[in-house]
Every structure is written in C-alpha cells, then in structure tokens.
Amino acid sequence: QVQLVESGGGSVEAGGSLRLSCVASGDKYDMYRMDWVRQRPRKECAGIATIDSNSRVTYGYAVKDRFTSSRDNAKKTMYLEMSSLKPEDPAMYYCVGEWYGGSCPSSPYAWSARYFSYWGQGTQVTVTS
C-alpha cells in the first residue's frame, strides 16, 4: 500500500511552466508502475506520462516534447515538469500507482478509480491568457 501527495499546481500564463511533485509513503513504492494523469472538464480521464518500475518513461501524444516526467525512488518522489503550457492544458492533475486506464477519482466513478489504483488528492493547474 502507498500514499501519494501531489503539489505544485497553480495558475500560469499561456506559454509558461510549472513543476508538479508527487511524494510517496508506505510500502513498495519503487515496485509500482506510476502515471501522471489529468481530468479536464467534460473530457475523459487521460494519461499524460507513465513511469514503470525501471524508470522507463512514455508520454501521451498531446504533451510529448512539452512535459517531462521523472522518478527518484531514493526520495520517493516523482516529478512532472510542464513547459509551453497551452489553453487546453488546464485540469486536475493526479499521480497514480498501478493505473491501466479508466476513470479519475474526480469523475462520477470515483469509487471504481480508488478501488483499482492508488491515487493522490490531485493538484489543480490553470492557464491564463
């Protein structure tokens, strides 16, 4: 079991940058596949970046070359560096362990999301013009 806490969200102008952090506690964090996902209004829960237990990273097409994800198991922390933010990027951003698709916990199906995966509380990102 693992507990996750995100931080670093906020409001930024279009074209700006933010750095999100996710701090883990509990057992076996380094064995989990970890993801950054986001929930945009009236959109489906979408994967942003995946980091497997060997720290291999893959990105969603929409954020490739703009966002960078990393994982520091010694610090039990993962990061999402967000650059060139666009008007379509505002969302609730989550770090999550053992997620293989499905709803974010901010959806009407939060019970299902939390049953299958380990979620942080989320951090809100907004982009201003």
Secondary structure, 3 states (H helix, E strand, C coil): CEEEEEECCEEEECCCCEEEEEEEEECCHHHCCEEEEEECCCCCCEEEEEECCCCCEEECHHHCCCEEEEEECCCCEEEEEECCCCCCCCEEEEEEECCCCCCCCCCCCHHHHHHHCEECCCEEEEEEC
